[in-house]
Amino acid sequence: MAVIESVLVSLAASTRPLLVCDVDEVVLEFLDPFDAYLNSVDHRLHPDSFRLTGNVRHFGGEAATAEAVDAFQEEFFRTQNKWQKPARNARETLDRLSAGADVVLLTAMPPRHQGVRRTLLDLLGFHFPMIATEEPKGPVVRQLIADRGVPAAFVDDIFTNLHSVRAHAPDCLLINLMANDIFRTMAPDPGERVHKAESWLEAERLIRRHFGQD
């Protein structure tokens, strides 16, 4: 909560547009690095459907249990600095957009791993405020927009997060973006009022148009 309040204070006097971005599969690659981590513990990620449970399997072919997948993710997040790297064009695009907008990173990750992620993001050049939460993203984005009357955009790879923001911040531009090409083709349709972008460059065009900066 203290982190959210700190970000809110920093935005309170701003009249610039607001861009809120998810981190995994949006700002940082997640699926390919997670697969690399799984390989190190004799498992791999099979792209058979748009989910992790059932697709994480031992080299021998046996699917990992849901509990094992959770444990793998916990260890991956604990050591994410060893595995993750920027999504293609993410840093350059956010740097350009930040010249005319406030950028906040909103990551769906246990807050106990916030320190590792903050250090990694700074090392990779993503010097933007970050909030780590396992709560629904819609109420958080609504708090960030507040009553400043500025245009806002939200970028995420998971449709439930996009729908949460749609319900709580109806005027916010919603963009579905996913770094991994293979899993992106299997993703469910994100639904009404959600724009699909296949790259950060396409997302940038949508954001600039919404912000009146094109």
N, C-alpha and C positions, 0 to 999 in steps of 0.2 A: 504493500500500500504506500509506503514511504516513497518508492520509486515513482509510482504513478503521480503522487502529489507533487514531487519535484518537477516532473515533466509538465504537469498542469500549470505550475507557477511560471515555468519558462515560456509557455505559450500564451499566458494570460493577456499580455499586452500586444501580441502579434496580430497584424492585419493581413498577413500573407496566407495564401492557400495552404492547405494541410494535406500531406501525403503520408498515409500509414501503410507500412509494408510488413507482411509476414517475413520470416527469416528462412526456415528450412524449405528448400526447393524453390525459393523466390530470390532471396539475397545470397544465400549459400546453397551449394549443392548438398543434398541429403541422401538420395537413394543410391547413387554410385558410391559415395564414401561409406555409407552403411553397408553396402555389399562388400566393399573392401575389408571393413572391420569383420563382417561375418566370415569371410574367407580365412581370417586369422584365427578363428575359433572353429574351423572345420564345418562351416555352413555357407550357404549362398542364398541370394534372393532371386527367386524365379519370377519373371514377369508374366504370370498366368492370369492375374486379375488385379483390380485396383484396390489392393489391401496388402498388409504385411502378414497377418496371421494366416497360415496355410501356405503361404508362398516362401516362408523361410524354412529351408530344409537342410538337414545334415548332408554331407557329401555322399552318404550312403543312400539317400533318397527319402529318409523319414522326416515328416513334417515336424517342426518344433511346436511345442505346446504354446498356448497363449501366454502362460506364465514365463516360459523361456524367452519368448519374443520380448516381453516386457523387461526381463532381466538384461537381454542384449541391448535394448534401447537405453536402459539406465547406464550401462557401462559405456556405451557409445557416447552419450551426452557427457559423461564424466571425463572422457578422453577426446572430446570432439576436436580439440586443437591439433590432434595428430592426424585427423582424417579429412576434415571439411575444407573446401576451397570456394572462392566466389563463383556464383552463377555467371554464365557468359553475359558480358556487357552490363552487369548489375552495378558495379562501382562507378564506372564512367557515366552511366545514365543517371544514377542518383546524384552524383556530383553536379551534373548539369542542371538537374531539376532543383537541387537545393539552392541554386543561385536566386531562384524566384519563389521558393516555397519552403515551408517547414517540413522536415522529414522525421518521422518517428518509426522505429522498428518495434513491432508487436509480435513476440514469439511465443508460440504455444509450447512451452517447455517448463518443467518443474523449476520454480525459482531458486532451488538449491544449487542449480548449475549456472546461475546468472553470471557469477564471477568469471568462470571459464569462458563463457560465450562473450562477455564484454571484452575480455582480453584478446580473444581471437578476432573479433570484429575490428577492434582498434588496430591490431597487427596488420589486418588486411585492408585498412584504409576506410572502414565504415564508421566514421566518427559522428554517429547520430545517436540521439537518445534512444534507449532500449527499455522495453517493459517485457518481463517474462511472467507469464501467467497461464494457469490451466483453467481459468474461468472463461465463459463465453466472450467472444471478442466484441460483439455488438455494443454492450453497455460501456466497454472501455473506449471504443471509438466515439461513442456519443459524448462521453466525458471530455475527450480530447478536443472535439469540435466545439463543445460548450455552446454559448450563445453569441459567438463572435461574428456570425454571418459570413464566414469565409467559405469558398468552394473547397470540397474535400474529396479525396480519392483513397480507395482501399484496395490493396493488391494481395491476393492469397491463392494458394493452390487447392484448398479444400472447400468444397461447395457449402458445407455446413457453416463454416466461418463467414463466408460471403453472405449466406442467408441470414445469419445472426446480425451482421451489420446492416443488411437491407431492412430488417425489422426495426432496428433501433435508430438508424440514421438514414432515412429514406431518400434524402437528397444527395447522398454520397455516391460518387462514381465507383462502380464495382468492377474489378478486373480479375479474371481467372488466368493465372500465369503459373507454369510449371517448368522447371529446368530440364527434367528428364524427358526426352523425346518419346521413349517407348511407353512409359506409364501414362504420359499425357494423352496418347491415343486411346487408352482404355478408360480414361476418366469419365464419369457420368456427366451428362449435360448439366451445367451449373444453374440453369433455369432462367426465368425472366429477369430482365434488367441487369444481367451479368454479362459483361463483354469478355470474350475469350481472346487472349493474345498469345501468339506463339513465340514471342521474343520480347526482350526488354525494349528493343527499338520500336516495336509495334505498340507496346504499352506506353512508351513515352509520347507517341503521337496522340493517343487517346487522352492521356493526362493533360497534355498541353492544350488540347482543344477544350477540355472541360474547365481548365483554369483560365481560358481566354488568352493563352500565351502562344498560340500557333501562328 
